[in-house]
Amino acid sequence: MANERLRATISAKGQTLQTLADHVGIDPKSVERWISKDRTPHRSHRWKAASFLGVDEVYLWPTVAKQAETASTSELITYYPTEVPSPRPCGHR
């Protein structure tokens, strides 16, 4: 399934695969794969591309939101709040 949102956004912003690839610092074939094969690029490439196109990365790659949600809940198992003891005087004058 093609990433039509990405294709349409590139076109609407008056850009090309080449200009997006140049801005991100990758080969234009990679951008074509993002579109034609609906590949999700590396995080830093997503951020650069979305910033360049003036849209949120989740708009261009909706699966990223679900991945982020899964990662954030899997990283934290249990949280036990504790009080931080106040500093005690050390006896120095």
N, C-alpha and C positions, 0 to 999 in steps of 0.2 A: 504494500500500500504506500503510495507516495505521500510525502509531506507537502500538501498543497498550501498550508498556512505559510510555510517558509518560502515556497515559490512565489506566492502572491505578495508577501511582504517585501521580498527583494524587488519585485517588479513595481509595486506601489511606491517604494522609496526611490525609484529611478536608478537602482543599482543593477549590477550584473553578478553572475557567479564569480567572475574574475575579480571585481572590485571587493566583494566580500572576502574572497580567499586572500587577496593581498592584505586587507586590513587585519584579518585573523592571523595571517602568516602561515598559510597552508596551501596545498595544491588545489586548484579549482576542481579536480576530479573528486576530492574529498567532499566538497560542497555539493557536487552533483549526487554523490552517494547519500548524503543527508536527505536530499530531496527524493531521488528515485527509489532508494532502498529503505527510506525512513529510518536511517541510522541516527542514533543519538550521539552527538560528539562529546569529546572530553569536556569536563566542567569549564576549564579556562577558555576553551574555544566557544562554548555556548555563551559564556558571559561576554566575550568580545563581540561575537556575532549579534547577540541581542542588543547590546549597547550601541553598536554601529547602526543597526536598523531601527533603534528607538522603541523597542518593545520589550516586554518581559520575556525571559527565557521560557517560562512555563507556557506562555501563549504559543511559542514556536514548537516546543517539545513538551506536551502535556504529561507525558509519562514521568517526567522529572519530579513533579510534585509528589507523585505516589512513591517514588524511590526515596525522596527526602524524608517523607513521613515514616516509611519503614525503617530507614537508617536511624532516625532520631529516637524511635521507640525501642529499637533493638540495642542501642548503645547504653541505655540506662536501665538497669534491672530494678534496683531498689535504692531509695534515697532516705537516709536517716539524718535528720537535722541535729546538729549539736551546737552548743553554745561555745563561743570562743572565750577562754578565760581572759579577764582583764589583766593588764600587766601589773606585776607586783613591784614595789620599790626594791631596789637591789642593795640598799644600805650604803651606797656611795654618796659622799657629800658633794 
